[in-house]
């Protein structure tokens, strides 16, 4: 008999949604453990990953434009040309730092509790118009491209690591792939369906959740 999945709970309960996706993708604690074992390989390469991502984002005017807008968090600074350039640079450095934090959390998180799921959800939410700032209202096509490009960078790193056997590489790449499908869903739900905030406990600071465009 087919397992019943409650559509309303999917749209209103983050844990329920994650559990369903995990079952469908066969994303298990073993996959989380595999991500953890890849941390020593990924961490030294995070500066390279971040710079590669931003080089790609800056190579197209349609994505570069988001980094030339002043974020609301920086509006207290004066708006003369010299200061504006400094603010834009500071915003970019901040976003790079948050992308680094994001990557580290993916690979060191051992328990995917409600707080971590909310963090992954807010990574999606802050890039939509629901965040009420023009600089973070990013069209989904760019998010989709970014996630795909980031996944490919990580896969290339794992595949070209000499001290991993073939089975470990295969399992690690599969775990990374499952993660990105989960993260992609946590983006798309905010582009179409909003979770009721009272169903999500312990909201962390949105500023701490900033990732790439924000």
N, C-alpha and C positions, 0 to 999 in steps of 0.2 A: 504494500500500500504506500502511495506517495506521501511524503511528509508534508503536513500542512504548514504553509507560511502565511502569516497574517500581514496583509498589505499595509494596513494602517500602522502596525508596529514597525514595519520596515521604514516608513516615512517619518516616524516620530520617536524612535528609540535607537540611539546610535549603537549600543551594545547588541541589540537584536539584529540590526542591519549587518554589523561586522560578523556576527556568528553565522548568519546565513551565507554571506559572501565567502567566509572561510570554509564552510562546509562544501560549497559549490566548487571552490578552487582547490580543495584539499590542502589548505594552508593550516599547518599544525604547529605545535610547540617545537617539533623537530626543525621546521623551517626557521622559526625564531632562533633556535639554537645555532643553526647554520649561519644566519646573519651575524650572530654574536662571534662566531669563530672567524668570520671574515674581517672583523674590526681591525686586527693588527695589520692586515694587508691594506685596507682602505684608508685608515687614519693618516699615514704618512703621505698619502697622495691627495688628501683633501684640498690643500692649497692649489695643486695643479687642476683638480676637478673644478673648483670654483672659478679659477681664472679662465679655464676653457669654456665653461658655461657662459661667462660674461663676455668673452670674446665673440661667441656665437650670437648672443643677444644684441650686441652692439654692431653686428655685421648687417643688420637689416634696420632700416629707418622705422618700420612699423613697430618693432619691439624696443628699439633704442629710445623712442619718444617717451616711454614710461619713466625712464630714468632722468629725463630732463624736466620733469614736473616736480615742483616742491611739495613734499609730503606735509600733511597737517601737523605732524610732530615737530616740524622745523619752522613753522610759521612765525615763531617769536623772533626770528632773526630779521635783520633789515633786508630790504629788497634791492639794494644797489647791485650793479653788475658784478663787482669784485666779490662781494659777500655771497651773492647768488651762486657763483661758480664754486665757492668753498662749501656752501651748503649742499649743492648737488653732489660734490665729491664725498662729503661726510655721509650723505644718505646712501651712496653707493657702497662705501666702506661698511656701513651698518648692515646693509642688505647682504653683503658678502659674508659678514660675520654670522648673520642669522642662517644663511645657507649652510655654513660650516657646522653650526650647532645642530641644524636639522639632520644633516648627514650623520653626524656622530650619534644622535639619538636613535636613528634607524638601526644602527649596528650594535648599540650597547644596551638597548631596551630588552630586558629579560622577561618582564611581565607586562603584557599588553592590557593594562588595567584601564578603567574608565577615563582616568586623567590623560593617559597617553592617546587613547582614541580621540578624546576631545582636542588634543594638540594637533593630531593629523587632520581632524575636521576643520579646525580654525585655519590651518594652512590653506585650505580651500576657500573658506569664507572670506578671508581678508583680501582675496584677489577679485571679489565680485562687487557689484554695485551695492550689495547689502552693507558693505563697510562704510558707505556714504562719503567716499572721497574719490574724486576724479582720477587721481594718480594710481588708484588700486583697482579701478574698474577695467580689468583686463579681459579682452575677448578670449573665449575658451580655446580657439584654434591655437593661440600662442602657448597656452598652458599645456595643451596636448603635445605640441611640438617639444616644449621644454622637458616634459616628463619622459618622452621617448628618447630625446637626446641624452638626458642624464642617465637613463637606464643603459643605453648603449655604451656610454663611457665606463660605467661600472662593470658591465659584462666584458668589455675589452680588457680591463685591468685584471679581472679574475682569470680570464682565459689565457692571458699572457704571463701569469705568475708561475714561475718555474717550480716552486716548492709545494705545489698542490698536485695531487694525482688526478687522473682524468675523472674518476667518480666524484671526488670532492668538488671539482670544477663544475661538473654537470649539476650536482645537487645545489651548489651555491648559486649558480646562474638561474636555476629554476626558482629558488626561494626569492631572489631579487625580482624576477619577473612577476611572481605572485604578489609581492609587496606593491609593485607599481600599479597593478590592476586594482588593488584595494585603495591605494592612495588616489588613483584616478577617479574611482567612484566617489570618494570623499570630496573631490572637487566638483564633479558633475552634479551631485545632489544639491549643492549650493547654487548652481547655475539654473536649477529647475525646481527643486523641492527644498523648502526650509524646514529644518528640524525644530520642534518646539523646544524652546530654551529650558523649560521647566523639567524636561526629561533628561537633561545633561548636567550631572553634578560637577562642582568644583571647577568652574571656568577659570583657566589660567589667563594671565594677561595677554591681550591680543598683541601687544608690542613685543612680547617674548616669542610669539609664534611667527613673526615675519620671516619670510623665506627668501624669495628671489626678486619678483617684480616689486613687492611692497617695500 
